[in-house]
C-alpha cells in the first residue's frame, strides 16, 4: 500500500509505532521496521546522548530498514541535554525524528541540514497548522481516544481527522484508537495517510515490557482508562489501577488547590517499576481506550501482516461491494 507517508519515510506499510516511555527500545523499533512499518526509539527513555547513540547502534544491528527516534519536550525540573541528544541522533545516521510536546521549531534547522524528516505529534488542528508552517514534513494527529496526553480540547478522531484533512497540505497519520485493519481503512477514508499505534504495539511479543503489562492491556476494555492531571492542564489518559484511583481522589479533594507535588508519588519515576518489574499498581501509566480492541499479543510481523491483509480485503470486498451494490 502506497501513501504519502510510505513515500516520505521509505517504508512498505503506512503504520508507525509511537514513541512510548520504557517501551520504545531497539527490540520493538527494529521489529516494526523489519515488518514494513516505521519503528521508533524513545529518546527520553535513554535520557543521555551516550545512551541514545548506543540504542541507535543496537537498532541498526537488528534492522537495515528505516527507523526513527522520538524526542518529547516536556517541562521538567532537570531538562535533558537536548542539543547533545539531537547531535547523537544525527551522528547515528537516523533520518526520521518524531517530536512531541512543545514546539520543535528551534531544532528544525539542524535536523533539516542533516536531511532528517520530522513528524510532529499534535492534538489540535491549530497545532498541526503551526507544525506545517514551521517546516515539519508530516504530523501525527492525536485524537481524544489516545493514550498519554490528548490535549485539552477533547476532540475525537472522527471529527479531528477530517478537520485536519481540510486544513493541511503536508501528510498526516491518525493516532489514538488505532488497532487493526478497520482503524487503518477508516483513517485513510477520513484523510490520513496512515496510522500511529502505541498501546497496540505494547501487546506484542517483541515489546520489551513485563508480561503483566501486556496481560493488563488484553484484559482491559474500553471503559478502563481514566484521565488524570486535568486540573493541571496536563491531561493524561492512563489505565485505571489502585494508584490512579488514589490520584483521582486527591484531585477531587484538593480541587483548584492541587499542585503537581501532591500527586508526584503516583506519576514520577514509576515507569521502570511498571514496565520492567511488572508492579501494576506502582503508579499511573499511559494507555489508550483502544485497549478494548486488543485481545492478543502476537508477534509484530503477524500483527502488521494481519492489518494489511485485512485492510486490502476490506477495501476490495466490503467497500467495493457497497459501492457496486
N, C-alpha and C positions, 0 to 999 in steps of 0.2 A: 504494500500500500504506500503510495507516494503522496505526501502532503508538503506544504511549505516548511514544516518543521523537520521532516525527514531529510529534505534537501538542504536545509540550513545547517543541520548538525551532522550530516553524512551517516545517518542511521537507517536501518531497514524498516523498523516499525515505529509509528508515532506514539510511543509510550516512554515516558520519563519517570524515573524513580526519584521521588522527592528527597531532599536533604533532611535527614532526621537525626536528632541528637542521640549518640550512643547506639545508632543503628547503621548509619551510612558509613560503614567501613569498606575497605577494599574488597572483601569477600562478596558482599552484596552488590556493590557497584560493578565489579567485574562480571558477575553472573548475569546482571541485567544487560550489560553491553554485549556479552557473548551471545545472549539470546536475541539480539537485534534491537534492543531498546537503548536508552541512554542512562547509564548508571551514574550516580552522584556520590562523591565522598563528602562527608560533613566536616567542614573546616574547623568549626569551633569545638567539636568533639576532640580534635587533635590538640588545639589550643596554642601551639607554638609553631614557628616556621620550620624548625627541625623535624618535628613530628609530622607535619603536613608533607614535607619533602619525602620522608620515609614512607608515608602511606601512599603517596603517588607512585613511588617506585614499586611498592608491593602490588599495587593495582596493575601497573604496567607488566609485571611478571606473570599476571593471571589473564590478561587480555591484550589483544592488539587492536581492539576496536575503540572508537571514541568514548571517552567518559569525561565527566565534569567534576568541579568542586563547588560546593555550596559555601557561601560566605554570608552570614547573617549579622546585621548591625543592630545591636540592642543596647539600651542604657545599662551600664554595669559599673560597679564600684572600681573595678580594676580592668579597664579595657584591654583587649589583646593587642599585640603589635601588628595592626592591620597592614601597614606598608610592607613589613618584612614577610608577612604571610602571603600577600599578593605576589611579591617577588619570588617566593618559593614556588607558587603555582606556575608562574610564567617560566621560571628556570627549569621547572619539571616538565615543560613541554605541553602542559594542559591547554587546550584550545577552546574550552567551554567553561564558563563560570555562571552559576546560578546565584543571584543576590537576593536578599530578603531583608525585611525590617526597614531601616531608614533609607533615605535617598542615596543611591550609589554613585552619584554624579562625580564626586571627587576622584573616584577610582577608575572612571572610564578612560581618560586619556592614556594611562599606562597600559590598560588592557587592550585598547584599540591599537596602540603602537605595536603590541605583540601579536596582533591578529587574533585576539581572543573574542569569541562570540559571547554576548551577555544576555541571559534571560532573567528578568526581574519578577519576583512574586508580588502580586497586587491583589488587594481585596476590594477595590473600587475602580470604576471606570476612570474617574478623575486621576487616580494614581497611575493607571495604565497609560493614560494620555501623557502624563508627565514623564513616565519612563520612555515612551516613544520620542518625546520632544528632546530629551537629553541624549538620545542616541543608543538606547538599548536595542538589541537586534530582535528580541521577542519578549513576551511576557507570559507569566503563568497567572491566570485569573482564578483566584481562590474564592469559592462561594462559602456561604454561611455554614454549610454542612461540614467543612473541612476540620480535620484535627489540627491542634495547635492554635495559631492566632488568626481568627476570621475577621478581624477588624471590628468596627463599631456600628456598621450600617445594617447588618443582618439581612443582606440580600442573597437569596438562594440562587443556585446556578441556572434555573430555568428562566430567570429574569436577567441575571448578571451576564451570562454568556452572549445572548443576542444583543444586549446593550453594548457589550464590548465589540461585537462584530460590526455594529452600526457605526462605531466611532473610530476604530483602529485601522491603520493600514499595515502595520507590522503583524506577523503571525502571532497567535497566542494558543496556549493549551489550557484545557479545563482541569481544575484541581478542586477536590472536595466532592466526595460521593462517588469517586471513580473506582470500579472494582472488576468489571467484566466487559464482554463484548457489547452489551446493551449500553453501558456507560460510554464506550468509545463511539458507537454509532450515533447515539443521542448527542454527544458533544460535537461531532462532525456536523450533524444536522443543524445545530444551534450556532455554527460558525467557527468553532475551534478547529485547530489543525492537528489536534492530538490530545492526549491526556497525561496528567501527572498523578501518579499513585504513591501515597505514603503508607497509610495503615495497611493496605492490601499487601504491600511488599514485606511488611514485618512478619506476616503469617506465611512465610516461605521457608523452605529447608535451609537456604543459604543465609538467611538473616542471622547475624551473629548475636542473637539475644537469647535469654533464658527461655526454656520450653514453656514455663509458666506464663510468660508474656504472650506467646503465640496462642496458648490454650485459652487465655483470658479473652483475646480478640475473637476466637472461634465461638466461645460460649456466649459472648455479648450479643444483644440485639440492638435495634436502632434507638431504643429508649434509654440505653445505659450510659450515655455520655452526659456530662454536666459542663456548664460554663462558669469558670471561676475568674476572679480579678476584674469583674465588670465595674465595680465601684472605682477601681484604679485606672479605668480606661486602658487596660492591658489584657483584654478578654482572651481566655484560652479555653479551647474545648478539650476535655480530658475524660478518661474512663472513670466512672464512679468507683470509689473504694472508701475504706474507713477514713483515710487521711483527707480525701476530698469532702466527705460529709462533715468532718471536723472543721475544715477550712470554711465551708459554706455557713456553718453555724457561727463562726467568728465574724464573717461578713455581715450576717443578719444582726448579730448582737451589737456590733460596733457602728454599723451604718456609715454615715458620712465621715465619721472619725477614723475609719480604717486606714492604716498605713501598711506599707509593704513589710515592715518589721514584725507586724502582728501575725503574718502568715508565712514568714520565712522558713519555719521548720517544715512546712508542707511542700515547699516548692524549690528551695535552694539545695543544690548538691544531691538530689535524690535519684537522678537518672542512673548512676552506676549501681546503686542498690537494687533498683528495679530491673533494668535491662540486663545487667550482668549477673546479679546474685539471685534474682527472682523473688525479691521481697516485695510482694504485690501491694502491700499497704504502707510502704515506706514514704509515699508522697504522691503528688499529682503528676500524671504523665499524659502526653498528648495522644489522642485517639479520635478518629473521625466517626461520624454517625454510620459510615459505610461498614462498620463492624457488623451491622445487621445483615449484610450481604455476604459475609465471609464465613464459610463452614469447613474449610480445609486448609492445609499448609503444604501445597505441592512444591516441587522444585520451581525455580524461576522460569526455566525453559518451558516446562509443562504449562505454567500459568500463562506466559506470553503467547505460546503457540495456540493454546486454547482460546484466548481472547481473539487472536487474529483469525483463526479458522471459523469461530462462531460469528465474528463480525462479517466476514465475507459471506457466510450463509444468510445472515440477517438481511444484508443488502441485496443479495442476489435472489433470495427466495421470498422472505416475508414482505419486504418493502417493494420489491419488483412485482410481486403478486398483487399487492394492494393497488399499485399504480395501473396494472393491466386488468384489474378486475371490473 
